[in-house]
Amino acid sequence: MMTDQPLEIAVDEEIASVAGTTTTTGTSLASSVLQYEFKYGRRYHAYQAGSYAFPNDEPEQDRLDMVHHVYYRGLNNRLFLAPFNPDGKRILDIGTGTGIWAIQLGDHYPKAAEILGNDLSPIQPAWVPPNVSFIIDDVEKPWVQGEPYDFIHCRYMAGSIKDWPRLIEQCYANLKPGGWLELQETTNRPYSEDGSLKPDSYINKMMDGLIEACDKIGRTMDPAPSFEKWVNQAGFNKVSKQTVKLPVGVWPKDSRLKECGVLMRANLVEGVEAFTAALFGEVLKWPREEVEALNAGVRAESVRNDIHPIFDFHIISAQKPLEA
């Protein structure tokens, strides 16, 4: 149930801590957080500018909420797969974006003690469940030790993190013994099971370019294949990995997958401009007309019923040992 309590956002102006460790609260944000950058006809975040290569404006927020619904439906109407009961627990959502995952978790689990979301952009809504709050912070900065979490959730952060092993180590250090980490991410190399998605397709060209550009800036676009290795190296146990196939298009026969496919298609059609603008123009140095031609090709392929792209969605759950 939603509350009439207005959103409180904390801003760590010294950029020295992570979610839940700052003491500055209220609705007055540092001016640097709200001084957005405008380019390519879109709005980009200002805090730690360049850390996130995609817009943060309303069209992008709508797209992020749509992707959330894809993942939720892909997981059969579940927000997480870890064997964990949120009641009475302290939970962190890394890179919360619009806050939709944290808000939905708060609605589903009103007995959860605290659900905290952190992000670089103050784009979360003003009305939230009473056990949900947000702060603006950089999760890659050193975490100040505070009250540990029972569950840390990190989803859809490809292209945004420079040092994944270090981030996962910090999650481990800030979990209670027996606490859980869950990483949710797609493998950003699409494929088709019937050979209909060709290696030289526009969709593959886009993904290849995004991966190349993110490698150049040191923020991998395809971290999911390494998640299992990294959580094991950090000391987690009871590591499990589950994979869900997310189609692009209306071609699946299963009604739930068809729903996911319709939204995945809209994600490419409506989101391709945001995906390619900064990374292809500023990092790969493509001429604007070539970027626009690529975008048009991606949109055209995404609505073709004879091309059947699939993205694998990986969910990695891992527990901090009880004796840690």
N, C-alpha and C positions, 0 to 999 in steps of 0.2 A: 504494500500500500504506500502511496506517495504521501509526502508530508508537506506542510506549508512552510517548512523551515527553508530559508534561502540558502543557496550554495555558499560555502566558505572555501576559499582557495588560499592556500599558503604559497608564498614565493620565497625561495631561498636566494637572496640577492648575492650572497657570497659563493653560491654554487658549490657548497661543501658537503651536502648531504642528500640523502635520497628520501623517497616517500616515507612520511611518518616521523622523520627525525628533526624537522624544523619546528621552531616555536612561534614563527610569525604567522598569524592567521588573520583572516578578514577578507573583505572584498576589494581592498585597495592593492592593485598590482603594480610592480615595478614598471616604470615607463618603457623600459627596453622590451618587456614582454609584449606590450601592446603596440609597439611601433612596427607594424607589419611591413613586409617588403612586397611590392606589387610588380609583377613582370609577366609577360606572355598573357596578359589579360586575367591573371589569377593572383590570389593572395597567398603569401608564404609566411611561415612563422619567423619571429625575430629573435627569440631567446635561443642562444647557441645556433645562430643562423648557419645554414648549410648542413647541419646534422641530419636533417630530414629533407629529402630532395623533392618532396611532393607538396602540393598546395594544402592549405588548411581552411579554405573558404567553404561556404555553404554547399556548393555542388560536391566538393570533396567529402564533406561530412555526410551528405546523403549517400554517397557511394560507400563510405566506410560502414554506415549502418546497414546498407544492403549486403555487403560482404559478411557482416556479423550474422545476418539472417541465413545466408548460405551455409556458414559453418554450423550454426545452431541446427538447421534442418539436416545438414549432412551427418551430424552426430545424433540423429533421431531425437531432436528436441532436448538435448543435453548441453550444458554449458562447460562441462569438464568430464573427464573419464576417470580421474584418479579415485581410488577407493577412500573417499574422504567425506565426512559430514561437516558442513560449514557451521552448524549450530554452535554458538558460543565461541567461535574461532575468529582469529585475526587474519585477514586476507589482504594481499597486495596484488594489484593488477598493473603490471609494467606496461608503459606505453598505452595508456587507457584510451587515447583518442577522444571520441565523443563521449566516452564513459558508458556506452550502452551495455557492455558486458557486466560491469560492476553494478549498474542500476538494475539490470534484470536479475542478477544474482541476489541483490538486496530485496527485490520483490519476491523472489522464490524462497528465500531463506531469511525471513524477518528476524529470526533468532540468532543470526550471525552477529558476533559482538562488534566487529568493525570491518568494513570493506573500504580499502583505500586505493585510489587510482592516481598514478602520476603520469605526466606528459609534459612535452615542451610547449604545448599550445593551450591557452585557457579557453577551450571551445566546448567545455562540458555544459550541460543545461543547468538552469538555476533552481530547479525543483527536483529533489532526489529523495529516495528512501532515507529514513532517519539514521540508518547505520552505514550510510555511504558518504564519503567525502573525497575531495580531490586536492592535489597540490601540483604546482608547476615546478619541475625539477628535471635534472639530467641524470638518468639512471646510470650513466657510464662514469660519473664522478664518484670519488670515494664515498662509501656509505658510512655514516656515523652510527656507531653501535647504539641501538635503542631496544625497545621491546621486540623480541623476535616474532616472526609470523608463523602461523600454522600452515599456510598455503600461499604459494606465489604462482601467479598465472602470467604467462607472456605469450602473446599471439600476434601474428601478422606484422612482424618487426623486420622482415627481410629488407636489406638496403639501408638500415637505420643504425646498425651497431658496428663499431670498429673492432671490438675485442670480445667475441662471444665467450671464449673460455673464461675470461676474467669476470664477465657478467654472471656466468653460471656459478663461478666460485663465490661471488658476492651473495648470490641467492642462497647458496649452501650455508655461508657464514651467518646469514640473517634469518634462517629457519630454526624453529625449535627442533630438538631431537624427535624424530618420528614425523616431522613435517614434510609436506609434499611440494614438489615443483612440477608444473605442467607447462610444456612448450608446445604450441600449436602453430604449424607453418606448412605452406605448400612447397613442394619441390617445383621450382620455377623453370622447369624444362618440360613443356607439354608434349604429349604424344597422342597417337591414336592406335587403337587395337586393330583397326582394319586397314591401316596404311593410307587413310584419306588425308591426314595432315602431313604434307610433304616437308622435307628438310628445308626447302627454299621458300616456304610459305611466308607471308607477311607476319603472321603470328609468331613463327619461330624467329624471324629476323628481328622482331621487336624484343622478344625475350633474350636473344643472343646479345643484342645491343645493350639492354638493361644490365645484364650480367657483366658485360665488358666494362660498362661505365662505372658500375658500383665497385668492381674490382679495382679500377683506376683510383677511386677515391677511398679505397680501403674499407668499404662497407658492403660485404658480400650480399648479393641478391639471392643466393641459394645456400643458406646455412643448414637447412633441414637435414640433408644427408649426413651431417657431422654431429647432430645433436646427441645421439646415443654415446658416441665416443667421448664427447665433452662432459656429459653428466657422469659417466663412469670415472673419468679422470678427476673430477671434482670430489669424488668420494661417495656419491649417491649409491644406494642399492635398490633392489626391487624395481629395476628399470623395465618399463614395458613400452612397446611401440605398437600403435595401431594406425592403419592407413585406410583412408576413405577416398574413393575415386569421385572427383567432382567434374562432371561433364560441362562442356560449353555448347549450348544450343538446346533445341526442343526435341532432339532425336531419341532420348531415352524412353523406354516403355514404362518404367516404374514412375509412378506419379510424383513421389518425393524427389527422385533424381531429376525428373523433368522440371520440377519447380526450381531446383538448384541450377539446372542448366540454363533456364530462362534468365535467372539473375546473373549467372556467370557471363552469359552473352552480353547482358546489359552492362556488366562491369567493364568488359573490353570496349564495347561501343562507346559508352559514355566516359570511360576513364582513360582511354589511350592518350588523349591530349595531355592529361596530367602526368601520365607515366613518362612520356617522352620529352616534354618541353625542356626541362632543365638538364636532364642527363644527356640527351642526344645533342642539344644545342650548345651547352656550356662545357660538357666533359668530352664528348666524342667529336664536337665541332662540325656537326652536320649542317649544311645550309638549310635555312628555314623551309624552302620548297621541297627538299628531300624528306624532311621530317613530316611535313604535311602529306606527302605522297604515301609514306609509310603508314601514317595514321589512317588514311582513306582505305588502304589495302587491308589493314587489320579490321576495320569496321565492316568492309565488304565480306571478308572471309568469315567473320563471326556470325553473320546472319545466313550463311549458306547451310542448307540442310544436308548437303552431301559431304561436308567436312565435319569430323567428329572428334574435336580436341578433348583431351582429358588432362586435368591437373591432379596429382596425388597430394592429398592433405594428410599430413602426419601429426599424430598426437603422441608425445613422449611424456610419460609420467614417471617420476622417480622420487624415492623417499630418502630423507636424511636418516642414517641409522639411529636407532633408539639409544645406543651407547655413545653416540658422538658427543 
